[in-house]
Amino acid sequence: MFSGIIKTMNKVLEYTRNILFQIAVSALLNIISWVVIIAQIKPNAEQLPLHYNIFFGPDIVTKGYYLYTLPLVGLLILVANYVFYRYTKEREEFAAKIVVAVTMLVQALILIAVLFLKSIIVI
């Protein structure tokens, strides 16, 4: 009964270990962050909260187009880590794989931050 589930899980784990899959997921998360900002938040020169503190509420309020820096930094991290991966994959395979996995984690955290900001910004 469980052998089929275990085989399926092993196939999924082998697929997610693929570096191109991880880079594609990272890029997809970054694209989703851009789409959420452009389509749902629609920042412009108006004042928007960019940081939220649980004690005081929004504590960093600035021009809305600064919100584009979140996915832009994510994109720069993605490109830099991919270049690092290509450079080090032959020399230090473990470090190269860790960098790609961390890139996916960073992109997920950026998307969570964008979704959280979307929930507190009332337009």
Solvent accessible surface area in square Angstrom, and as a share of the most:
residue,aa,sasa,rsa
1,M,194,0.86
2,F,130,0.54
3,S,68,0.44
4,G,41,0.40
5,I,92,0.47
6,I,97,0.49
7,K,132,0.56
8,T,81,0.47
9,M,113,0.50
10,N,76,0.39
11,K,145,0.61
12,V,83,0.48
13,L,89,0.44
14,E,115,0.51
15,Y,130,0.49
16,T,45,0.26
17,R,162,0.59
18,N,69,0.35
19,I,21,0.11
20,L,124,0.62
21,F,59,0.24
22,Q,22,0.10
23,I,30,0.15
24,A,58,0.45
25,V,38,0.22
26,S,1,0.00
27,A,33,0.25
28,L,100,0.50
29,L,30,0.15
30,N,4,0.02
31,I,98,0.50
32,I,64,0.32
33,S,0,0.00
34,W,63,0.22
35,V,85,0.49
36,V,15,0.09
37,I,0,0.00
38,I,98,0.50
39,A,55,0.43
40,Q,103,0.46
41,I,3,0.01
42,K,133,0.56
43,P,13,0.08
44,N,75,0.38
45,A,66,0.51
46,E,114,0.51
47,Q,111,0.49
48,L,16,0.08
49,P,22,0.14
50,L,42,0.21
51,H,88,0.39
52,Y,86,0.33
53,N,38,0.20
54,I,147,0.75
55,F,163,0.68
56,F,165,0.69
57,G,12,0.12
58,P,67,0.42
59,D,68,0.35
60,I,91,0.46
61,V,78,0.45
62,T,35,0.21
63,K,84,0.35
64,G,0,0.00
65,Y,98,0.37
66,Y,100,0.38
67,L,2,0.01
68,Y,65,0.25
69,T,65,0.38
70,L,53,0.26
71,P,0,0.00
72,L,80,0.40
73,V,75,0.43
74,G,0,0.00
75,L,69,0.34
76,L,108,0.54
77,I,55,0.28
78,L,15,0.07
79,V,83,0.48
80,A,60,0.46
81,N,32,0.16
82,Y,78,0.30
83,V,92,0.53
84,F,84,0.35
85,Y,29,0.11
86,R,132,0.48
87,Y,134,0.51
88,T,13,0.07
89,K,66,0.28
90,E,142,0.64
91,R,162,0.59
92,E,93,0.42
93,E,103,0.46
94,F,146,0.61
95,A,32,0.25
96,A,0,0.00
97,K,92,0.39
98,I,77,0.39
99,V,28,0.16
100,V,4,0.02
101,A,40,0.31
102,V,68,0.39
103,T,4,0.02
104,M,51,0.23
105,L,105,0.52
106,V,35,0.20
107,Q,0,0.00
108,A,32,0.25
109,L,97,0.48
110,I,17,0.09
111,L,22,0.11
112,I,107,0.54
113,A,37,0.29
114,V,0,0.00
115,L,81,0.40
116,F,98,0.41
117,L,11,0.06
118,K,76,0.32
119,S,79,0.51
120,I,41,0.21
121,I,15,0.07
122,V,142,0.82
123,I,145,0.74
